[in-house]
Every structure is written in structure tokens, then in C-alpha cells.
Amino acid sequence: MDLPIVVGIDGSEPSLRAVDWAADEAALRKASLRLVYASLWDRYEGALLAQELGKPLEEVMAQDVVGTARQRAQHRRPGVQVTTDVLPEEPEHGLVRESRTALAVILGCRGRSGIAEALLGSVSLTVAGRAHCPVIVLRGGHDDRARSGTRGCVVLGVGGKPAGSAAVRFATEEAVLRGVCLEAVRAWRRPAYTTAGHRPADFVQEWAQPAREPRHPLQQVAAEALEEALRDAPADLEVHRRPVEGRARDALLAASHEADLLVVGARRRPGHFGLQLGRAAHGVLHHAACPVAVVPEPS
């Protein structure tokens, strides 16, 4: 069975941007697109769609939300098959269930306060922490426009057990489909490492420098982990392996400024029902400068 790419929509600007981005992704992967509106509320929460349709806020119903999203997707990518559904339940529960039969779930970044640019909405965070398939959250922009890749790379955060990693496979596929290079990052720290004197700006500056030969035993271990993680990468894919000293979160945030997509893994523990996100994944979901893909890794 060919799995669809699922988009969680609510009529907001970020969710419409997610529709654009997902339509492009579906075209790349030759997949269908499934637009899902899940809510226990009888009417749409925001004013943007009501204004576009010329209707009072109270009359903007779920079918208007999915209908507008469908039109947007079909205009963006006419060749992509689009289906829609309205789920009378909380978005978190509906989208996690949808993830069982999805190629990926794509969500707009929508906070619930006046500082939405800094904080991730609860729906995106919950779905990323519990989904059964990759979840892509569109960090790095807060308007209603999807932007095609302009930076020319996919960044991969290589975790503690890189061999056979689902995140590695997903990042490699994305880089191949987009025709861009893959930047693989593995953070390492000295035993007596402290954050004093190592500011976030230092990571950005280090990221801008060419990769160097390992000079410390732990740096060598990180370099070997990167080699192991990318051993099955296609021979014609340009891959840069970067062992970076410091916290993984800081290294990945610095890398996100130069990326079209940042990919991280998240371990799934059977029987555990809380958010299953590591510190690095949690940090980049809140603060990355580009879209973030969280890929579940079986324990």
C-alpha cells in the first residue's frame, strides 16, 4: 500500500504554509497528500480564513478549512492526488493515529501566545514526540508562504546508535530527492567540558569553517561514528561529516541556519506514553532556523 503524506490543518497561516510544503514533498516522493482537520470545536478559531472567504467568523466551518486547503494544494501541485478528512477529536490524538498509516506527518509551527516565533505549539510538540512516522515541523518562518530550498543541504544529527538508524535513512533519501548535499553532525565533549567561554555564536563560526582532521581522541570517536552512520550512503551523494565539539543541541541549531531541512532521531520506548524526545530534538523543535524532521527510532 502506498502511504500518503499527512498534513494537520486548521486554517491558520502556518498550516496553509504546511500544505504548500507538503505538496512539494508529495511531488518529490510521488506520494498522495492527505489533509486532516481535527478539532472538537464547532468553528474555526482564527480570523484569516473568515476574511478570505468573506464570511462571519461564526460561519467558518471545518469544511471551509479543508476545502481551502485542498484548493491550495491542487494549485501548488496539480499532479498530486489530494484527499481530505475531518476528525471530531483533539488534534494530538487524531494526528498520532494518522501517523500509523502515513509516510510522514507535516505540521505548521503555531504557538498559542504572542511569542509564537520562539515557542512550539503543543500539538506539534505532542505529535513529534509520539508519532509512528517521521514528523516535519516547519520551523524557520511564520508567514503563509512555503519556500523552496535555497541553502542547498540537508543536515542530519547523528545520535548515540547510528548504525541502521531510521533518521540516517530518511535524511539520505531527502538529500537524494532534493539533489543536495548531506551534512552529518555528531557532537562530542571533553570530560571536563564546560559551557563557559563557548557561546552559541562560537558554534555558528565553527560551523562556517571547513571540517578538520580529528585532534582529540573523543573527536576521533565521533568521526568514526559518522563514518559508520553513513557507510551505506549512495556513492554519488555528496556527504560532509562534521564532528563538532560541544552540546548536540547547540551544534544542530547552528547548522540549521545553513540548512533546508534538519533531521533528528527520537527513540520510541514500548509502553511509554509520555513525550519521547531527547534534549537535542526538543531543543531544535523550539529554536531551529529551518524545518525539522523528527524520525522515530525503534528501541
C-alpha positions in Angstrom: 0.0 0.0 0.0 1.3 3.4 -0.9 1.3 5.6 2.1 0.2 9.3 2.0 1.8 12.4 3.4 -0.5 13.7 6.1 -0.8 17.4 6.8 -2.5 18.7 10.0 -4.5 21.8 9.1 -6.6 24.3 11.0 -6.9 27.2 8.5 -4.1 29.2 10.1 -1.3 30.8 8.2 1.3 28.2 9.4 -1.0 25.3 8.5 -1.5 26.7 5.0 2.2 27.0 4.6 2.5 23.4 5.7 0.1 22.5 2.9 2.4 24.1 0.3 5.5 22.5 1.8 3.8 19.1 1.9 2.5 19.3 -1.6 6.1 19.9 -2.8 7.2 16.9 -0.7 4.5 14.7 -2.1 5.6 15.6 -5.6 9.2 14.7 -4.8 8.2 11.3 -3.4 5.4 10.7 -5.9 3.0 10.2 -3.0 -0.6 11.3 -2.4 -1.5 14.1 0.1 -4.0 13.7 2.9 -5.2 16.9 4.6 -6.7 16.3 8.1 -8.6 18.8 10.2 -9.1 17.5 13.7 -10.9 19.6 16.3 -13.6 19.3 19.0 -14.6 22.9 18.3 -17.6 23.7 16.0 -15.9 26.6 14.3 -12.5 27.8 13.2 -10.5 29.7 15.8 -8.8 32.4 13.7 -9.9 35.3 11.6 -7.6 34.8 8.5 -9.8 32.3 6.7 -13.0 34.1 7.5 -11.6 37.2 6.0 -10.6 35.4 2.8 -14.0 33.7 2.4 -15.9 36.9 3.2 -17.9 35.1 5.9 -18.6 36.0 9.6 -16.2 34.1 11.9 -19.0 32.0 13.3 -19.9 30.6 9.9 -16.5 29.4 9.0 -16.8 25.6 9.5 -14.5 22.6 9.2 -15.5 22.0 5.5 -14.3 25.5 4.7 -11.0 24.8 6.3 -10.4 21.6 4.4 -11.8 23.0 1.1 -9.5 25.9 1.1 -6.5 23.7 2.0 -7.4 21.3 -0.9 -7.6 24.2 -3.4 -4.2 25.5 -2.2 -2.6 22.1 -2.6 -4.0 21.5 -6.0 -2.9 24.9 -7.2 0.6 24.3 -5.8 1.0 20.8 -7.3 -1.8 19.9 -9.8 -0.4 16.4 -10.3 -0.6 15.4 -6.7 -3.6 13.4 -5.6 -5.3 15.1 -2.6 -7.8 13.7 -0.1 -9.3 15.4 3.0 -10.9 14.3 6.3 -12.5 16.0 9.3 -11.9 14.3 12.6 -14.1 15.3 15.6 -11.4 14.8 18.2 -8.4 16.5 19.7 -5.7 17.2 17.0 -2.9 15.5 19.1 -4.8 12.2 19.2 -6.1 12.3 15.7 -2.7 13.0 14.1 -0.8 10.5 16.1 -3.3 7.8 15.0 -3.0 9.1 11.4 0.8 8.6 11.7 0.3 4.8 11.8 -0.5 4.8 8.1 1.4 7.8 6.8 4.7 8.3 5.0 5.2 11.4 7.1 3.2 14.0 9.0 3.8 17.7 8.3 2.8 20.4 10.7 3.0 24.2 10.7 4.7 25.8 13.7 2.0 27.5 15.6 2.4 28.8 19.2 -0.5 29.8 21.4 0.9 33.1 22.7 2.4 36.3 21.5 5.8 34.7 21.3 4.9 32.0 18.7 8.2 32.6 17.0 10.1 31.3 20.0 7.8 28.5 21.3 6.4 25.5 19.6 2.7 24.8 19.8 1.5 21.9 22.0 0.0 20.0 19.0 3.3 20.0 17.1 5.3 19.0 20.1 3.0 16.2 21.1 2.7 14.7 17.7 6.5 14.9 17.1 7.0 13.1 20.5 4.6 10.3 19.9 4.1 9.7 16.1 4.9 6.4 14.4 6.3 8.0 11.3 8.6 11.0 10.6 7.1 14.3 11.6 8.2 17.5 9.9 7.6 20.8 11.7 8.0 23.9 9.7 10.4 26.0 11.8 12.2 29.0 10.4 9.3 31.0 9.1 6.0 32.4 10.4 4.1 33.6 7.4 1.8 31.8 4.9 4.5 31.2 2.2 6.4 27.9 1.7 9.8 28.5 0.4 11.7 26.1 -1.8 15.1 25.0 -0.7 17.7 27.7 -1.2 20.5 26.7 1.1 21.4 23.5 -0.6 21.8 20.9 2.1 20.1 18.6 4.5 21.6 18.4 8.0 21.5 15.2 10.0 22.1 14.9 13.7 23.8 11.6 14.3 22.9 10.2 17.7 24.3 7.5 20.0 23.4 4.4 18.0 23.8 5.5 14.3 24.1 2.0 12.8 20.9 1.2 10.9 19.3 4.5 12.0 15.9 5.4 10.6 16.9 9.1 10.8 20.0 8.4 8.6 17.9 6.6 6.0 15.3 9.4 6.0 17.9 12.2 5.7 19.8 10.4 2.9 16.5 9.9 1.0 15.7 13.6 1.4 19.1 14.7 0.2 18.9 12.5 -2.9 15.4 13.6 -3.8 16.3 17.2 -3.4 19.6 16.8 -5.2 21.6 18.5 -2.4 24.5 17.5 -0.1 24.1 15.9 3.3 25.8 17.4 6.3 26.1 14.8 9.1 26.8 16.3 12.5 28.0 14.4 15.6 28.6 16.3 18.8 31.4 15.4 21.2 32.5 16.8 24.6 35.7 16.6 26.6 35.3 15.0 30.1 36.0 18.4 31.8 33.9 20.3 29.2 32.0 23.3 30.5 29.9 25.9 28.6 32.0 28.8 30.0 33.6 30.6 27.1 31.7 28.7 24.5 28.8 30.9 23.3 26.2 29.9 20.7 27.9 32.3 18.3 31.0 30.2 18.6 29.2 27.2 17.1 27.9 29.3 14.2 31.5 30.4 13.5 32.8 26.9 13.8 30.1 25.5 11.5 31.2 28.0 8.8 34.7 26.6 8.8 35.7 23.5 6.7 35.7 20.2 8.5 39.1 19.4 10.1 41.0 16.2 10.9 40.3 14.9 14.4 42.8 16.3 17.0 41.3 14.7 20.2 40.6 11.0 20.9 36.9 11.8 21.6 36.7 13.7 18.3 38.1 10.7 16.6 35.4 8.5 18.2 32.8 11.0 16.8 34.4 10.9 13.4 34.3 7.1 13.4 30.6 7.2 14.4 29.9 9.4 11.4 31.7 7.1 9.1 29.7 4.1 10.5 26.4 6.0 10.2 27.0 7.0 6.5 28.6 3.7 5.3 25.5 2.9 3.2 25.1 6.3 1.7 24.8 6.4 -2.1 28.2 6.8 -3.7 27.0 9.7 -5.8 25.6 11.7 -2.8 27.9 14.5 -1.6 28.3 13.9 2.2 30.1 16.1 4.7 30.9 14.6 8.1 31.3 17.0 10.9 32.4 16.0 14.5 31.6 19.2 16.4 32.8 19.9 20.0 30.0 20.9 22.4 26.4 20.1 23.1 24.4 18.4 20.3 21.6 21.0 20.7 23.9 23.9 20.1 25.7 22.3 17.2 22.4 21.5 15.4 20.9 24.9 16.0 24.0 26.5 14.4 23.8 24.1 11.5 20.1 24.9 11.0 21.0 28.4 9.8 22.6 26.8 6.7 20.0 24.0 6.1 16.8 23.5 4.1 15.9 20.6 6.5 17.3 19.4 9.8 16.8 15.7 10.6 17.0 14.2 14.1 16.0 10.8 15.6 13.8 10.1 18.6 13.8 6.8 20.5 10.5 5.1 20.9 10.1 3.0 24.1 7.3 0.5 24.1 4.8 1.1 26.8 6.0 4.6 27.5 3.2 7.2 26.8 4.9 10.4 27.6 6.8 12.6 25.1 9.7 10.6 23.7 12.0 13.3 22.6 15.7 13.7 23.6 17.1 17.0 24.7 18.6 17.8 21.3 15.3 17.0 19.4 13.3 19.0 21.9 15.7 22.0 21.6 15.7 22.1 17.8 12.0 21.8 17.6 11.7 25.0 19.7 14.5 27.1 18.1 15.7 25.8 14.8 16.0 28.2 11.9 14.7 25.7 9.3 12.1 22.9 9.1 12.8 20.0 11.5 12.1 16.3 10.8 11.8 14.1 13.9 12.2 10.4 12.9 11.1 7.7 15.3 13.8 5.2 16.1 12.7 1.8 17.5 14.4 0.7 20.7 
